[in-house]
Amino acid sequence: MLLSLIANIGWWSVFLFYGIKTSMSDLRCGKIYNKDILKILVFALFFIFLNSITVSIDFKTDFFYVLIDSIKSQGLNFLIGLGVGIACWFLGLWPPGDAKLFSAYLLLIPAGFVRYSPYMFPFTFLIDITVISGIIIMVTRMKEFKIDPKLFTFKSLYVSAIAVFSMSWFIQKSFEILKIPGNFFITAIFLFLVILLLKRIFKLSFKWLIIILAIVRLILDYPNYANLDELILLGKLFLLFVLLRIFLVDINFNINTRTEKIQNLKEGDLLAQIPCMQRGNISLPPLKIFALYQYFTNKFFLEESMENPIIKYDPSKGLQQKDLDKLKTVLSNKGIDEILVFRTIFFAPIIFLAAIGCILSRGSIFFMFGWIYAFLRNLFVLI
């Protein structure tokens, strides 16, 4: 019992110390140092070993059985988290430091700490990070809120319907094969992620991929989609998809961008507009993270096309020094002196806060709120 108590105190001390340390370095310097992440990983392996000793003593079980089981469970979480983190970095959603910190927490936090969730811990953790980020952004910058009327054009809604019809079927079949539990919300999130990933891989061929998938579903899935229940489900998913697009894409874009003077741009800045050459003139179409509407309107209707960009811009790295001089020269010659850039968002404190929430709620803090609400509602019904 004494060894178990010492191990728990030591684990919490390490977790809180490096959680606060990485949060402070992100807030002060905008960096998460590799040496801190490496130390978290080393401590994670140490506590896996130490906890295996305490569990084998307390429950009189074989030490190597407990050790291998812990390595398998936490190692699997780490590998999934590493894959998710790399995907988020590759898609330009997270800087590399946040992706590495996300996976490091998944190795440090014992799998037994998080039990009550319908999803594996890496996905539960990701949901909490996403929701907390959205809440913080909306609360702190609500005064800058505005809605783009282009969100509700017939074309934007029509293209979203095509995406929901084709890609939702592909994602649902993937969930069935991999035996992953899913719902409307998870399917909509995966719609965003899968579409972004395929867009980066296939680039200009992406639109043909979507069309082919829609045709394949029309042929192979008939008549499953041609009944009232399935149409209602597609309608609900479409509505959720559009709402997510509005709140997580367009509103998020409006409140998380600022105007910057061209001459003040520096290496690492994240562009929110991509300068493109259009018939001798410069256009500045917005680059929206998760911008399904933006991509489809560009490719299907050629509105604000991002063809012929002035520089080869990678949103996962930001502006590179070799492109700055060319960008400043070309835009200045065309009389353009301002451009939209993304504001820096400090994710390390949000990741730390989400980790605390997952541990205290033994799952997802937001799922816990839902269960408490359902319990109180049933309680009042019985009364």
N, C-alpha and C positions, 0 to 999 in steps of 0.2 A: 504493500500500500504506500509506503514512504517513497519508494522508487517511482511509482506511478504519479504521486503528487509532484515530485521533483520534475519529472518529465513534462507534466502538464504546465507547470509554472514556467519551465524553460521554453516550451513551445510558444506559449502566449507572449513571453518576453521577446522572443525573436520575431514573431509575427507582427506585434505592435511596433517594435523598434524599426524594422525595415519597411513596414507600411507607412509609418510617419516619415522616415528618412527619404524614401523614394517620392513621397508626396511633396515634401518640402523642396527637394532638388528640382522636381518638375515645376513647381510654382515659382521658384526663385530663378532658375537657369533655363527652364524649358527642356531639361534633359533628364533621362533615367540612365544612370551609369551602369555599364556592363559589369563592373566589379561588384555592385550591389546585387544584381540579378544572379551572378555566379555564386555569391555567398548564400543567397536564399536557396539555391539549388543544393549546395553542399549541406546546409543545415537541414533541408528537407530529407536528404538521404540519411543523415545522422539520426533524425527523429524517427524515420521509418525503422531503422535498426533498433533504436532504444525502445520504441513503443512495442515492437515485436517481442522484446525481452520481457517487458512489464506484462503484456497480455498473456504470454506463455506461462509466466509465474503465477499471475492472479487466477487464471482459469485452468492451470495445469495441463496445458496443451503443448504440442511439439513446436519448438521455436522456429525451425526451418519451414514448417508448414505455414505458420503465421507470417513469417518474413516474406516468403514467396507470394502468398496471397496479397499482402500489402503492396509489394512491388508491382504485382500485376494490376491491381485496382487503381493505385495512384499513378503508376506508369502509363496505363491506358488513358487516364484523364489528362495526363501531361501531353501525350502524343496527340490526342484529339485537340487539346487546347493549342498546341503548337501549330497544328494544321489550320485551325480556325484563325489563329493570330497571323500566320503567313498569308492566308487568303485575304484577311482584312487589310494587311499591309499591301499586298499585291493589287488590291482593288482601290487603294488610295484612301481607305477609311481610317486607318490607324498609322501612326509612325512606327518604325521598327521597335523602339523602346517599349511602347505600350503592348505590342504583340508579345514580346519576350516576357514582360512582367505578368501578363495574363496567364501564360503557360507556367511560369514559375510558381504562381499562387496555387495552381492546380496540382502541382507536385508537393507543395508544402502542406496544403490542407488535407488531412486524412479523409478518405472516402467515407468513413463512418460518421463524420461530422454532418454530412448532408444526406439525409435519407428520404425526406418527405417532399418529393417532387415527381411529376409524371415524366420528367426527362432526365437524361444523364447530367451529371454535375456540370460539365463544360457548357452545355446548352442552357441550363438553368442560370449559371453564372453570367453568360452572355446576355440573356434576357434581362436580368437585373441591371447590368451595366447599361444596356440600351435604354431601359425605362428611366433609370435615375438620370442619365445624360439628358434625355428628352425633357424631364421635369425641370432640371436645373436650367437648361437653356431657355425653356418657355417662361419660367418664373423671372429670371434675371433680365430677359430681353423682350418681354411681352410688349413693352411700349413701342418697339420698332416693328410690331406685327402689321402686315398688310397682305392682302390676297391678290394674286395676279389673275385678272379676268380670263387669261388664256387657258387657265386650268379647266374651264367648263365649256370649251368649244366642242363641237360635234366630233371633230377629228381626234382630239385628245381622248375623249371617252370611247370612241370607236376603236382606236388602236389599243387602248387598255383592255377592252373586251377581247380582242384577238389574243393578246398576251395571256390573259387569265384562262381562256379556253384551251390554248395549246400547251403552255408551260405547266399549268396546274395538273393536267393529266400526267405529264412526264414526271413531275415531282411526286404525285400520289403513287404512281407505279414504283418509283424508286424507294419510297417509304415502305411499301408492301414487301419489296424484295429484301430490303435491309432490316425489316421488322422494327421500324422506328415509329413510335406513336406520334400522330400528328393531329392538328386541328386547323381551323380557319386562320388563326393568327400565325401559327408556325408555317403554314403553307404560304401565306402572303410574304413573310420574312424571307423564306427560301426563294420565292419568286424574284425578289429584289437581288439576292446574292447570286443566284444561278445566272440570271440575265446579265448582271455586271461581269461575271466571270467569263461567260461565253462571248460577250461583247469584246473583252480584252483579247481573247484567244482568236476568234474568227474575224474580228474587225469588220471589214466591208461585206464579208460573206454572211454576217450575222442575220441580216434581214431574210435571206433565203432559208436559213436554218429554221427561223420562226415559221415561215410560210409552209415549209415542208412538214414540220411537226404538226401544224394545224391540219394539213391535208391527211397526214398519217392517222391522226385521231379521228377525223371524219370517216375514214375507211375502217380502221381496226376497232374502234370503240363503239361503232354503231351496233345496236340502237341505245346503248347505255346513256348517252347524253340527250336522247330524244324523248325523255319522259319528264313529267311535271316535277317530280321530286328532285331530279338531277338539275333541272333548269333553275329551280328555287335555290339549290345549293350553289350553283354557279353565280346566280344573282347576288347571294349574300357574300360570296367570296369577292366578286367584282366590287361590291360596295365597300367592303373592308379594304380591299386593295387601293381603291381611289382615295379613301380617307387616309390611309397610311401614306400614300403618295403626297397628299396635300400637307399633312402635318409633319411628316418626316423628311420630305424633300423640298417642296417649294417654300413653305413657311420657314423651315430650317435654313434654307438658302438665304432668304431675305434678312433674317435676323442674325445670321452669322457671317455676313460679308460687310466689308467696309471699302470706301473709296480711297485709293492710294495714288499719289502723284507718280507718273512714269519714272521721273528722274530719281525718286526715292526708293524704287524697287531694289531689293537686295537678294543675295543668294539664299535659297531656302524658303522664300515667300511662296505661298500657295495661291495660284491664280484661280479666280472664280469666273474669269472670262478668258477665252482662248482667241487671240488675234488671228484672223484668217484673211487671206487675199481673195477678194471676190471681184473679178473683172476690173482690176486696177485699183479698187478701193479696199479699205480695211473694214471688216465686220468684227464685232465682239460678241459672239454667241456665248451665253452663260454655260459654265461647266458645273452641272449639279450632281452631287453625289446621289446615287440611286435615281438618276433622272431618266426613268423609263419613258415618260412623256417626251422629254427633250430628245432622246435618241430616236424614237420612232418618228417623230415629226420631222426630224432632220433627214432620215433615210427614206421614209415613204413619201413625204410631201416636199422635201427639199426646202424647208423653211429654216432660215438661219443655219445653213449647212456648215459643218466644221471641216469641210474639205479644204485642202491647201493651207494648213496652218503655217504661220510664219516660222515657228520653232517646233522642234519635237519635244513636247512637254510631257513629263511623267509625273502625275499627281502624287505618286507615292514618295517622290524625292523632292518635289518642289522645283523652283527655278534653279538652274545650274549657271555657274559663272560664265561658261562659254557662250550661253545664249543671251545674257543680259545686255551686252553691248549692241548686238544685232536688234534685239527687241526695242531697246530705247531709241536707237537710230531710226528704225523704220517707222515707229509710231510717232515720233517727234516730227519727222518729215511729212507725215500725213496730217499734222495738226491735232493729234490725239495726245492729251496730257494727263488723262486719268484712266484708271482701270480698277475693276473690283477684285479684291483679294479676300481669302478666307481669314477670319480671325483665329488666333491660336486658342485652342481649347485644351485645358490641362486635364488629361484623362487619368493620371496616376492616382489622385485623390478619389476620383469616382470609382476606379477599380478597387481601391482599398475599402471604400465605403460599401460597395456591393459585396465584397468578400466578408465583411463583418455582418452584413445583413443575411447572407447565406448561412453563415455559421450559427448566428443567434436564432434564426427561424428553422434551422435544420433542413433547409431546402431553399425555396425562394421566398423572400419577404413579401412579395406581391401575391404569390399563391396563398401564403399564410393569411394575408388580409382577406382574401376571397373566402377561405375556409371559415375564418372568424365571422364574416358577414353571413355566410350560409348557416352557421350554427346559431347565431343570434336570431336570424329570421325564423328558423325552425322552432327555436325556443319560444318566441313570441306567438307563433301559430299555436303551439301546444297550450300556452297560457290562455 
